[in-house]
Amino acid sequence: MSRICELTGKGRMVGNNVSHANNKTKRTFLPNLQNVTLISEALERSIKLRVSTHGLRSVEHVGGLDNWLAKTSEDKLSLQARRLKREIAKKATQDIMLLLGEVRKAEGLSPEVKARLIEVLNKAFERAVEVLSTAANYGEFDAKAVRYGTKE
């Protein structure tokens, strides 16, 4: 099992132990990884991930797993997190399409309010489609490519 955070991509670092006599020996610094269960509000289910404590604090700061995945680039995410991001984006596009249909059918709304709602929903839809298209551009990587950050 690799020692890399699935959300931030933080991995091991290499450095030196330095003795009082200034002798240097190689050592590794490992991230503080924890097995956590995070809840996706969009998918309405829990997801188990191996996350660093720094990544966990960042997820809480941004406002949850869904917001974190939306704002994070594909480069830093593990394969599981990328699939989750894609799944959330698909769910978002379906929800937005339903809302657009309801707004267009709605009666009693002024034309200005209706136009503004449609404009906002169209922007959200474009953003979700953009996330899906960037995820499709990355495609499926093998575990080694994801682990070592190499793109083929």
Phi and psi in radians as a Rosetta constraint file:
Dihedral C 1 N 2 CA 2 C 2 CIRCULARHARMONIC -1.315 0.35
Dihedral N 2 CA 2 C 2 N 3 CIRCULARHARMONIC 2.646 0.35
Dihedral C 2 N 3 CA 3 C 3 CIRCULARHARMONIC -1.739 0.35
Dihedral N 3 CA 3 C 3 N 4 CIRCULARHARMONIC 1.125 0.35
Dihedral C 3 N 4 CA 4 C 4 CIRCULARHARMONIC -2.280 0.35
Dihedral N 4 CA 4 C 4 N 5 CIRCULARHARMONIC 2.358 0.35
Dihedral C 4 N 5 CA 5 C 5 CIRCULARHARMONIC -1.169 0.35
Dihedral N 5 CA 5 C 5 N 6 CIRCULARHARMONIC 2.323 0.35
Dihedral C 5 N 6 CA 6 C 6 CIRCULARHARMONIC -1.309 0.35
Dihedral N 6 CA 6 C 6 N 7 CIRCULARHARMONIC -0.311 0.35
Dihedral C 6 N 7 CA 7 C 7 CIRCULARHARMONIC -1.800 0.35
Dihedral N 7 CA 7 C 7 N 8 CIRCULARHARMONIC -0.657 0.35
Dihedral C 7 N 8 CA 8 C 8 CIRCULARHARMONIC -1.819 0.35
Dihedral N 8 CA 8 C 8 N 9 CIRCULARHARMONIC -0.301 0.35
Dihedral C 8 N 9 CA 9 C 9 CIRCULARHARMONIC 1.385 0.35
Dihedral N 9 CA 9 C 9 N 10 CIRCULARHARMONIC 0.125 0.35
Dihedral C 9 N 10 CA 10 C 10 CIRCULARHARMONIC -1.187 0.35
Dihedral N 10 CA 10 C 10 N 11 CIRCULARHARMONIC 2.240 0.35
Dihedral C 10 N 11 CA 11 C 11 CIRCULARHARMONIC -2.224 0.35
Dihedral N 11 CA 11 C 11 N 12 CIRCULARHARMONIC -2.891 0.35
Dihedral C 11 N 12 CA 12 C 12 CIRCULARHARMONIC -1.297 0.35
Dihedral N 12 CA 12 C 12 N 13 CIRCULARHARMONIC 2.672 0.35
Dihedral C 12 N 13 CA 13 C 13 CIRCULARHARMONIC -2.139 0.35
Dihedral N 13 CA 13 C 13 N 14 CIRCULARHARMONIC 2.708 0.35
Dihedral C 13 N 14 CA 14 C 14 CIRCULARHARMONIC -1.974 0.35
Dihedral N 14 CA 14 C 14 N 15 CIRCULARHARMONIC 2.413 0.35
Dihedral C 14 N 15 CA 15 C 15 CIRCULARHARMONIC -2.686 0.35
Dihedral N 15 CA 15 C 15 N 16 CIRCULARHARMONIC -2.772 0.35
Dihedral C 15 N 16 CA 16 C 16 CIRCULARHARMONIC -2.173 0.35
Dihedral N 16 CA 16 C 16 N 17 CIRCULARHARMONIC 2.502 0.35
Dihedral C 16 N 17 CA 17 C 17 CIRCULARHARMONIC -1.487 0.35
Dihedral N 17 CA 17 C 17 N 18 CIRCULARHARMONIC 2.262 0.35
Dihedral C 17 N 18 CA 18 C 18 CIRCULARHARMONIC -2.023 0.35
Dihedral N 18 CA 18 C 18 N 19 CIRCULARHARMONIC 2.080 0.35
Dihedral C 18 N 19 CA 19 C 19 CIRCULARHARMONIC -1.419 0.35
Dihedral N 19 CA 19 C 19 N 20 CIRCULARHARMONIC 3.045 0.35
Dihedral C 19 N 20 CA 20 C 20 CIRCULARHARMONIC -1.092 0.35
Dihedral N 20 CA 20 C 20 N 21 CIRCULARHARMONIC -0.532 0.35
Dihedral C 20 N 21 CA 21 C 21 CIRCULARHARMONIC -1.491 0.35
Dihedral N 21 CA 21 C 21 N 22 CIRCULARHARMONIC 0.158 0.35
Dihedral C 21 N 22 CA 22 C 22 CIRCULARHARMONIC 1.168 0.35
Dihedral N 22 CA 22 C 22 N 23 CIRCULARHARMONIC 0.467 0.35
Dihedral C 22 N 23 CA 23 C 23 CIRCULARHARMONIC -1.381 0.35
Dihedral N 23 CA 23 C 23 N 24 CIRCULARHARMONIC 2.378 0.35
Dihedral C 23 N 24 CA 24 C 24 CIRCULARHARMONIC -1.991 0.35
Dihedral N 24 CA 24 C 24 N 25 CIRCULARHARMONIC 2.229 0.35
Dihedral C 24 N 25 CA 25 C 25 CIRCULARHARMONIC -2.224 0.35
Dihedral N 25 CA 25 C 25 N 26 CIRCULARHARMONIC 2.477 0.35
Dihedral C 25 N 26 CA 26 C 26 CIRCULARHARMONIC -1.168 0.35
Dihedral N 26 CA 26 C 26 N 27 CIRCULARHARMONIC 2.568 0.35
Dihedral C 26 N 27 CA 27 C 27 CIRCULARHARMONIC -2.692 0.35
Dihedral N 27 CA 27 C 27 N 28 CIRCULARHARMONIC 2.915 0.35
Dihedral C 27 N 28 CA 28 C 28 CIRCULARHARMONIC -2.022 0.35
Dihedral N 28 CA 28 C 28 N 29 CIRCULARHARMONIC 2.552 0.35
Dihedral C 28 N 29 CA 29 C 29 CIRCULARHARMONIC -1.888 0.35
Dihedral N 29 CA 29 C 29 N 30 CIRCULARHARMONIC 2.050 0.35
Dihedral C 29 N 30 CA 30 C 30 CIRCULARHARMONIC -1.726 0.35
Dihedral N 30 CA 30 C 30 N 31 CIRCULARHARMONIC 2.525 0.35
Dihedral C 30 N 31 CA 31 C 31 CIRCULARHARMONIC -1.252 0.35
Dihedral N 31 CA 31 C 31 N 32 CIRCULARHARMONIC 2.698 0.35
Dihedral C 31 N 32 CA 32 C 32 CIRCULARHARMONIC -1.449 0.35
Dihedral N 32 CA 32 C 32 N 33 CIRCULARHARMONIC 1.539 0.35
Dihedral C 32 N 33 CA 33 C 33 CIRCULARHARMONIC -1.592 0.35
Dihedral N 33 CA 33 C 33 N 34 CIRCULARHARMONIC 2.421 0.35
Dihedral C 33 N 34 CA 34 C 34 CIRCULARHARMONIC -2.250 0.35
Dihedral N 34 CA 34 C 34 N 35 CIRCULARHARMONIC 2.495 0.35
Dihedral C 34 N 35 CA 35 C 35 CIRCULARHARMONIC -1.479 0.35
Dihedral N 35 CA 35 C 35 N 36 CIRCULARHARMONIC 1.998 0.35
Dihedral C 35 N 36 CA 36 C 36 CIRCULARHARMONIC -2.205 0.35
Dihedral N 36 CA 36 C 36 N 37 CIRCULARHARMONIC 2.756 0.35
Dihedral C 36 N 37 CA 37 C 37 CIRCULARHARMONIC -1.967 0.35
Dihedral N 37 CA 37 C 37 N 38 CIRCULARHARMONIC 1.985 0.35
Dihedral C 37 N 38 CA 38 C 38 CIRCULARHARMONIC -1.829 0.35
Dihedral N 38 CA 38 C 38 N 39 CIRCULARHARMONIC 2.580 0.35
Dihedral C 38 N 39 CA 39 C 39 CIRCULARHARMONIC -1.797 0.35
Dihedral N 39 CA 39 C 39 N 40 CIRCULARHARMONIC 2.232 0.35
Dihedral C 39 N 40 CA 40 C 40 CIRCULARHARMONIC -1.618 0.35
Dihedral N 40 CA 40 C 40 N 41 CIRCULARHARMONIC 2.082 0.35
Dihedral C 40 N 41 CA 41 C 41 CIRCULARHARMONIC -1.252 0.35
Dihedral N 41 CA 41 C 41 N 42 CIRCULARHARMONIC -0.612 0.35
Dihedral C 41 N 42 CA 42 C 42 CIRCULARHARMONIC -1.189 0.35
Dihedral N 42 CA 42 C 42 N 43 CIRCULARHARMONIC -0.756 0.35
Dihedral C 42 N 43 CA 43 C 43 CIRCULARHARMONIC -1.530 0.35
Dihedral N 43 CA 43 C 43 N 44 CIRCULARHARMONIC -0.229 0.35
Dihedral C 43 N 44 CA 44 C 44 CIRCULARHARMONIC 1.011 0.35
Dihedral N 44 CA 44 C 44 N 45 CIRCULARHARMONIC 0.786 0.35
Dihedral C 44 N 45 CA 45 C 45 CIRCULARHARMONIC -2.669 0.35
Dihedral N 45 CA 45 C 45 N 46 CIRCULARHARMONIC 2.937 0.35
Dihedral C 45 N 46 CA 46 C 46 CIRCULARHARMONIC -1.756 0.35
Dihedral N 46 CA 46 C 46 N 47 CIRCULARHARMONIC 2.627 0.35
Dihedral C 46 N 47 CA 47 C 47 CIRCULARHARMONIC -2.266 0.35
Dihedral N 47 CA 47 C 47 N 48 CIRCULARHARMONIC 2.291 0.35
Dihedral C 47 N 48 CA 48 C 48 CIRCULARHARMONIC -1.604 0.35
Dihedral N 48 CA 48 C 48 N 49 CIRCULARHARMONIC 2.229 0.35
Dihedral C 48 N 49 CA 49 C 49 CIRCULARHARMONIC -2.390 0.35
Dihedral N 49 CA 49 C 49 N 50 CIRCULARHARMONIC 2.774 0.35
Dihedral C 49 N 50 CA 50 C 50 CIRCULARHARMONIC -1.822 0.35
Dihedral N 50 CA 50 C 50 N 51 CIRCULARHARMONIC 1.841 0.35
Dihedral C 50 N 51 CA 51 C 51 CIRCULARHARMONIC -2.186 0.35
Dihedral N 51 CA 51 C 51 N 52 CIRCULARHARMONIC 2.512 0.35
Dihedral C 51 N 52 CA 52 C 52 CIRCULARHARMONIC -1.297 0.35
Dihedral N 52 CA 52 C 52 N 53 CIRCULARHARMONIC 2.743 0.35
Dihedral C 52 N 53 CA 53 C 53 CIRCULARHARMONIC -1.123 0.35
Dihedral N 53 CA 53 C 53 N 54 CIRCULARHARMONIC -0.580 0.35
Dihedral C 53 N 54 CA 54 C 54 CIRCULARHARMONIC -1.099 0.35
Dihedral N 54 CA 54 C 54 N 55 CIRCULARHARMONIC -0.761 0.35
Dihedral C 54 N 55 CA 55 C 55 CIRCULARHARMONIC -1.127 0.35
Dihedral N 55 CA 55 C 55 N 56 CIRCULARHARMONIC -0.658 0.35
Dihedral C 55 N 56 CA 56 C 56 CIRCULARHARMONIC -1.129 0.35
Dihedral N 56 CA 56 C 56 N 57 CIRCULARHARMONIC -0.739 0.35
Dihedral C 56 N 57 CA 57 C 57 CIRCULARHARMONIC -1.126 0.35
Dihedral N 57 CA 57 C 57 N 58 CIRCULARHARMONIC -0.672 0.35
Dihedral C 57 N 58 CA 58 C 58 CIRCULARHARMONIC -1.148 0.35
Dihedral N 58 CA 58 C 58 N 59 CIRCULARHARMONIC -0.708 0.35
Dihedral C 58 N 59 CA 59 C 59 CIRCULARHARMONIC -1.094 0.35
Dihedral N 59 CA 59 C 59 N 60 CIRCULARHARMONIC -0.765 0.35
Dihedral C 59 N 60 CA 60 C 60 CIRCULARHARMONIC -1.150 0.35
Dihedral N 60 CA 60 C 60 N 61 CIRCULARHARMONIC -0.628 0.35
Dihedral C 60 N 61 CA 61 C 61 CIRCULARHARMONIC -1.164 0.35
Dihedral N 61 CA 61 C 61 N 62 CIRCULARHARMONIC -0.684 0.35
Dihedral C 61 N 62 CA 62 C 62 CIRCULARHARMONIC -1.313 0.35
Dihedral N 62 CA 62 C 62 N 63 CIRCULARHARMONIC -0.436 0.35
Dihedral C 62 N 63 CA 63 C 63 CIRCULARHARMONIC 2.027 0.35
Dihedral N 63 CA 63 C 63 N 64 CIRCULARHARMONIC 0.391 0.35
Dihedral C 63 N 64 CA 64 C 64 CIRCULARHARMONIC 2.122 0.35
Dihedral N 64 CA 64 C 64 N 65 CIRCULARHARMONIC 2.972 0.35
Dihedral C 64 N 65 CA 65 C 65 CIRCULARHARMONIC -1.110 0.35
Dihedral N 65 CA 65 C 65 N 66 CIRCULARHARMONIC -0.717 0.35
Dihedral C 65 N 66 CA 66 C 66 CIRCULARHARMONIC -1.085 0.35
Dihedral N 66 CA 66 C 66 N 67 CIRCULARHARMONIC -0.787 0.35
Dihedral C 66 N 67 CA 67 C 67 CIRCULARHARMONIC -1.147 0.35
Dihedral N 67 CA 67 C 67 N 68 CIRCULARHARMONIC -0.684 0.35
Dihedral C 67 N 68 CA 68 C 68 CIRCULARHARMONIC -1.083 0.35
Dihedral N 68 CA 68 C 68 N 69 CIRCULARHARMONIC -0.812 0.35
Dihedral C 68 N 69 CA 69 C 69 CIRCULARHARMONIC -1.150 0.35
Dihedral N 69 CA 69 C 69 N 70 CIRCULARHARMONIC -0.611 0.35
Dihedral C 69 N 70 CA 70 C 70 CIRCULARHARMONIC -1.164 0.35
Dihedral N 70 CA 70 C 70 N 71 CIRCULARHARMONIC -0.603 0.35
Dihedral C 70 N 71 CA 71 C 71 CIRCULARHARMONIC -1.597 0.35
Dihedral N 71 CA 71 C 71 N 72 CIRCULARHARMONIC -0.295 0.35
Dihedral C 71 N 72 CA 72 C 72 CIRCULARHARMONIC -1.573 0.35
Dihedral N 72 CA 72 C 72 N 73 CIRCULARHARMONIC 2.454 0.35
Dihedral C 72 N 73 CA 73 C 73 CIRCULARHARMONIC -1.261 0.35
Dihedral N 73 CA 73 C 73 N 74 CIRCULARHARMONIC 2.748 0.35
Dihedral C 73 N 74 CA 74 C 74 CIRCULARHARMONIC -1.141 0.35
Dihedral N 74 CA 74 C 74 N 75 CIRCULARHARMONIC -0.447 0.35
Dihedral C 74 N 75 CA 75 C 75 CIRCULARHARMONIC -1.043 0.35
Dihedral N 75 CA 75 C 75 N 76 CIRCULARHARMONIC -0.675 0.35
Dihedral C 75 N 76 CA 76 C 76 CIRCULARHARMONIC -1.449 0.35
Dihedral N 76 CA 76 C 76 N 77 CIRCULARHARMONIC -0.328 0.35
Dihedral C 76 N 77 CA 77 C 77 CIRCULARHARMONIC -1.493 0.35
Dihedral N 77 CA 77 C 77 N 78 CIRCULARHARMONIC 2.604 0.35
Dihedral C 77 N 78 CA 78 C 78 CIRCULARHARMONIC -1.337 0.35
Dihedral N 78 CA 78 C 78 N 79 CIRCULARHARMONIC 3.011 0.35
Dihedral C 78 N 79 CA 79 C 79 CIRCULARHARMONIC -1.064 0.35
Dihedral N 79 CA 79 C 79 N 80 CIRCULARHARMONIC -0.741 0.35
Dihedral C 79 N 80 CA 80 C 80 CIRCULARHARMONIC -1.106 0.35
Dihedral N 80 CA 80 C 80 N 81 CIRCULARHARMONIC -0.730 0.35
Dihedral C 80 N 81 CA 81 C 81 CIRCULARHARMONIC -1.190 0.35
Dihedral N 81 CA 81 C 81 N 82 CIRCULARHARMONIC -0.633 0.35
Dihedral C 81 N 82 CA 82 C 82 CIRCULARHARMONIC -1.111 0.35
Dihedral N 82 CA 82 C 82 N 83 CIRCULARHARMONIC -0.757 0.35
Dihedral C 82 N 83 CA 83 C 83 CIRCULARHARMONIC -1.098 0.35
Dihedral N 83 CA 83 C 83 N 84 CIRCULARHARMONIC -0.684 0.35
Dihedral C 83 N 84 CA 84 C 84 CIRCULARHARMONIC -1.128 0.35
Dihedral N 84 CA 84 C 84 N 85 CIRCULARHARMONIC -0.740 0.35
Dihedral C 84 N 85 CA 85 C 85 CIRCULARHARMONIC -1.054 0.35
Dihedral N 85 CA 85 C 85 N 86 CIRCULARHARMONIC -0.753 0.35
Dihedral C 85 N 86 CA 86 C 86 CIRCULARHARMONIC -1.119 0.35
Dihedral N 86 CA 86 C 86 N 87 CIRCULARHARMONIC -0.724 0.35
Dihedral C 86 N 87 CA 87 C 87 CIRCULARHARMONIC -1.117 0.35
Dihedral N 87 CA 87 C 87 N 88 CIRCULARHARMONIC -0.716 0.35
Dihedral C 87 N 88 CA 88 C 88 CIRCULARHARMONIC -1.149 0.35
Dihedral N 88 CA 88 C 88 N 89 CIRCULARHARMONIC -0.698 0.35
Dihedral C 88 N 89 CA 89 C 89 CIRCULARHARMONIC -1.127 0.35
Dihedral N 89 CA 89 C 89 N 90 CIRCULARHARMONIC -0.707 0.35
Dihedral C 89 N 90 CA 90 C 90 CIRCULARHARMONIC -1.093 0.35
Dihedral N 90 CA 90 C 90 N 91 CIRCULARHARMONIC -0.757 0.35
Dihedral C 90 N 91 CA 91 C 91 CIRCULARHARMONIC -1.099 0.35
Dihedral N 91 CA 91 C 91 N 92 CIRCULARHARMONIC -0.695 0.35
Dihedral C 91 N 92 CA 92 C 92 CIRCULARHARMONIC -1.115 0.35
Dihedral N 92 CA 92 C 92 N 93 CIRCULARHARMONIC -0.732 0.35
Dihedral C 92 N 93 CA 93 C 93 CIRCULARHARMONIC -1.134 0.35
Dihedral N 93 CA 93 C 93 N 94 CIRCULARHARMONIC -0.673 0.35
Dihedral C 93 N 94 CA 94 C 94 CIRCULARHARMONIC -1.126 0.35
Dihedral N 94 CA 94 C 94 N 95 CIRCULARHARMONIC -0.760 0.35
Dihedral C 94 N 95 CA 95 C 95 CIRCULARHARMONIC -1.116 0.35
Dihedral N 95 CA 95 C 95 N 96 CIRCULARHARMONIC -0.713 0.35
Dihedral C 95 N 96 CA 96 C 96 CIRCULARHARMONIC -1.155 0.35
Dihedral N 96 CA 96 C 96 N 97 CIRCULARHARMONIC -0.711 0.35
Dihedral C 96 N 97 CA 97 C 97 CIRCULARHARMONIC -1.093 0.35
Dihedral N 97 CA 97 C 97 N 98 CIRCULARHARMONIC -0.681 0.35
Dihedral C 97 N 98 CA 98 C 98 CIRCULARHARMONIC -1.112 0.35
Dihedral N 98 CA 98 C 98 N 99 CIRCULARHARMONIC -0.761 0.35
Dihedral C 98 N 99 CA 99 C 99 CIRCULARHARMONIC -1.113 0.35
Dihedral N 99 CA 99 C 99 N 100 CIRCULARHARMONIC -0.713 0.35
Dihedral C 99 N 100 CA 100 C 100 CIRCULARHARMONIC -1.044 0.35
Dihedral N 100 CA 100 C 100 N 101 CIRCULARHARMONIC -0.756 0.35
Dihedral C 100 N 101 CA 101 C 101 CIRCULARHARMONIC -1.086 0.35
Dihedral N 101 CA 101 C 101 N 102 CIRCULARHARMONIC -0.714 0.35
Dihedral C 101 N 102 CA 102 C 102 CIRCULARHARMONIC -1.181 0.35
Dihedral N 102 CA 102 C 102 N 103 CIRCULARHARMONIC -0.680 0.35
Dihedral C 102 N 103 CA 103 C 103 CIRCULARHARMONIC -1.167 0.35
Dihedral N 103 CA 103 C 103 N 104 CIRCULARHARMONIC -0.710 0.35
Dihedral C 103 N 104 CA 104 C 104 CIRCULARHARMONIC -1.154 0.35
Dihedral N 104 CA 104 C 104 N 105 CIRCULARHARMONIC -0.559 0.35
Dihedral C 104 N 105 CA 105 C 105 CIRCULARHARMONIC -1.462 0.35
Dihedral N 105 CA 105 C 105 N 106 CIRCULARHARMONIC -0.303 0.35
Dihedral C 105 N 106 CA 106 C 106 CIRCULARHARMONIC -1.085 0.35
Dihedral N 106 CA 106 C 106 N 107 CIRCULARHARMONIC 2.421 0.35
Dihedral C 106 N 107 CA 107 C 107 CIRCULARHARMONIC -1.974 0.35
Dihedral N 107 CA 107 C 107 N 108 CIRCULARHARMONIC 2.690 0.35
Dihedral C 107 N 108 CA 108 C 108 CIRCULARHARMONIC 1.595 0.35
Dihedral N 108 CA 108 C 108 N 109 CIRCULARHARMONIC -0.069 0.35
Dihedral C 108 N 109 CA 109 C 109 CIRCULARHARMONIC -1.602 0.35
Dihedral N 109 CA 109 C 109 N 110 CIRCULARHARMONIC 2.452 0.35
Dihedral C 109 N 110 CA 110 C 110 CIRCULARHARMONIC -1.184 0.35
Dihedral N 110 CA 110 C 110 N 111 CIRCULARHARMONIC 2.676 0.35
Dihedral C 110 N 111 CA 111 C 111 CIRCULARHARMONIC -1.049 0.35
Dihedral N 111 CA 111 C 111 N 112 CIRCULARHARMONIC -0.582 0.35
Dihedral C 111 N 112 CA 112 C 112 CIRCULARHARMONIC -1.167 0.35
Dihedral N 112 CA 112 C 112 N 113 CIRCULARHARMONIC -0.788 0.35
Dihedral C 112 N 113 CA 113 C 113 CIRCULARHARMONIC -1.138 0.35
Dihedral N 113 CA 113 C 113 N 114 CIRCULARHARMONIC -0.746 0.35
Dihedral C 113 N 114 CA 114 C 114 CIRCULARHARMONIC -1.083 0.35
Dihedral N 114 CA 114 C 114 N 115 CIRCULARHARMONIC -0.771 0.35
Dihedral C 114 N 115 CA 115 C 115 CIRCULARHARMONIC -1.114 0.35
Dihedral N 115 CA 115 C 115 N 116 CIRCULARHARMONIC -0.713 0.35
Dihedral C 115 N 116 CA 116 C 116 CIRCULARHARMONIC -1.143 0.35
Dihedral N 116 CA 116 C 116 N 117 CIRCULARHARMONIC -0.763 0.35
Dihedral C 116 N 117 CA 117 C 117 CIRCULARHARMONIC -1.058 0.35
Dihedral N 117 CA 117 C 117 N 118 CIRCULARHARMONIC -0.762 0.35
Dihedral C 117 N 118 CA 118 C 118 CIRCULARHARMONIC -1.118 0.35
Dihedral N 118 CA 118 C 118 N 119 CIRCULARHARMONIC -0.693 0.35
Dihedral C 118 N 119 CA 119 C 119 CIRCULARHARMONIC -1.095 0.35
Dihedral N 119 CA 119 C 119 N 120 CIRCULARHARMONIC -0.775 0.35
Dihedral C 119 N 120 CA 120 C 120 CIRCULARHARMONIC -1.132 0.35
Dihedral N 120 CA 120 C 120 N 121 CIRCULARHARMONIC -0.766 0.35
Dihedral C 120 N 121 CA 121 C 121 CIRCULARHARMONIC -1.163 0.35
Dihedral N 121 CA 121 C 121 N 122 CIRCULARHARMONIC -0.627 0.35
Dihedral C 121 N 122 CA 122 C 122 CIRCULARHARMONIC -1.129 0.35
Dihedral N 122 CA 122 C 122 N 123 CIRCULARHARMONIC -0.699 0.35
Dihedral C 122 N 123 CA 123 C 123 CIRCULARHARMONIC -1.119 0.35
Dihedral N 123 CA 123 C 123 N 124 CIRCULARHARMONIC -0.735 0.35
Dihedral C 123 N 124 CA 124 C 124 CIRCULARHARMONIC -1.120 0.35
Dihedral N 124 CA 124 C 124 N 125 CIRCULARHARMONIC -0.689 0.35
Dihedral C 124 N 125 CA 125 C 125 CIRCULARHARMONIC -1.114 0.35
Dihedral N 125 CA 125 C 125 N 126 CIRCULARHARMONIC -0.760 0.35
Dihedral C 125 N 126 CA 126 C 126 CIRCULARHARMONIC -1.068 0.35
Dihedral N 126 CA 126 C 126 N 127 CIRCULARHARMONIC -0.697 0.35
Dihedral C 126 N 127 CA 127 C 127 CIRCULARHARMONIC -1.109 0.35
Dihedral N 127 CA 127 C 127 N 128 CIRCULARHARMONIC -0.774 0.35
Dihedral C 127 N 128 CA 128 C 128 CIRCULARHARMONIC -1.130 0.35
Dihedral N 128 CA 128 C 128 N 129 CIRCULARHARMONIC -0.689 0.35
Dihedral C 128 N 129 CA 129 C 129 CIRCULARHARMONIC -1.159 0.35
Dihedral N 129 CA 129 C 129 N 130 CIRCULARHARMONIC -0.648 0.35
Dihedral C 129 N 130 CA 130 C 130 CIRCULARHARMONIC -1.083 0.35
Dihedral N 130 CA 130 C 130 N 131 CIRCULARHARMONIC -0.749 0.35
Dihedral C 130 N 131 CA 131 C 131 CIRCULARHARMONIC -1.086 0.35
Dihedral N 131 CA 131 C 131 N 132 CIRCULARHARMONIC -0.740 0.35
Dihedral C 131 N 132 CA 132 C 132 CIRCULARHARMONIC -1.138 0.35
Dihedral N 132 CA 132 C 132 N 133 CIRCULARHARMONIC -0.686 0.35
Dihedral C 132 N 133 CA 133 C 133 CIRCULARHARMONIC -1.230 0.35
Dihedral N 133 CA 133 C 133 N 134 CIRCULARHARMONIC -0.659 0.35
Dihedral C 133 N 134 CA 134 C 134 CIRCULARHARMONIC -1.183 0.35
Dihedral N 134 CA 134 C 134 N 135 CIRCULARHARMONIC -0.627 0.35
Dihedral C 134 N 135 CA 135 C 135 CIRCULARHARMONIC -1.148 0.35
Dihedral N 135 CA 135 C 135 N 136 CIRCULARHARMONIC -0.655 0.35
Dihedral C 135 N 136 CA 136 C 136 CIRCULARHARMONIC -1.203 0.35
Dihedral N 136 CA 136 C 136 N 137 CIRCULARHARMONIC -0.580 0.35
Dihedral C 136 N 137 CA 137 C 137 CIRCULARHARMONIC -1.137 0.35
Dihedral N 137 CA 137 C 137 N 138 CIRCULARHARMONIC -0.595 0.35
Dihedral C 137 N 138 CA 138 C 138 CIRCULARHARMONIC -1.270 0.35
Dihedral N 138 CA 138 C 138 N 139 CIRCULARHARMONIC -0.597 0.35
Dihedral C 138 N 139 CA 139 C 139 CIRCULARHARMONIC 1.162 0.35
Dihedral N 139 CA 139 C 139 N 140 CIRCULARHARMONIC -2.882 0.35
Dihedral C 139 N 140 CA 140 C 140 CIRCULARHARMONIC -1.706 0.35
Dihedral N 140 CA 140 C 140 N 141 CIRCULARHARMONIC 2.163 0.35
Dihedral C 140 N 141 CA 141 C 141 CIRCULARHARMONIC -1.749 0.35
Dihedral N 141 CA 141 C 141 N 142 CIRCULARHARMONIC 2.720 0.35
Dihedral C 141 N 142 CA 142 C 142 CIRCULARHARMONIC -1.376 0.35
Dihedral N 142 CA 142 C 142 N 143 CIRCULARHARMONIC 2.914 0.35
Dihedral C 142 N 143 CA 143 C 143 CIRCULARHARMONIC -1.066 0.35
Dihedral N 143 CA 143 C 143 N 144 CIRCULARHARMONIC -0.673 0.35
Dihedral C 143 N 144 CA 144 C 144 CIRCULARHARMONIC -1.158 0.35
Dihedral N 144 CA 144 C 144 N 145 CIRCULARHARMONIC -0.683 0.35
Dihedral C 144 N 145 CA 145 C 145 CIRCULARHARMONIC -1.130 0.35
Dihedral N 145 CA 145 C 145 N 146 CIRCULARHARMONIC -0.697 0.35
Dihedral C 145 N 146 CA 146 C 146 CIRCULARHARMONIC -1.207 0.35
Dihedral N 146 CA 146 C 146 N 147 CIRCULARHARMONIC -0.756 0.35
Dihedral C 146 N 147 CA 147 C 147 CIRCULARHARMONIC -1.106 0.35
Dihedral N 147 CA 147 C 147 N 148 CIRCULARHARMONIC -0.742 0.35
Dihedral C 147 N 148 CA 148 C 148 CIRCULARHARMONIC -1.733 0.35
Dihedral N 148 CA 148 C 148 N 149 CIRCULARHARMONIC 0.050 0.35
Dihedral C 148 N 149 CA 149 C 149 CIRCULARHARMONIC 1.239 0.35
Dihedral N 149 CA 149 C 149 N 150 CIRCULARHARMONIC 0.386 0.35
Dihedral C 149 N 150 CA 150 C 150 CIRCULARHARMONIC -1.612 0.35
Dihedral N 150 CA 150 C 150 N 151 CIRCULARHARMONIC 2.402 0.35
Dihedral C 150 N 151 CA 151 C 151 CIRCULARHARMONIC -1.902 0.35
Dihedral N 151 CA 151 C 151 N 152 CIRCULARHARMONIC 2.386 0.35
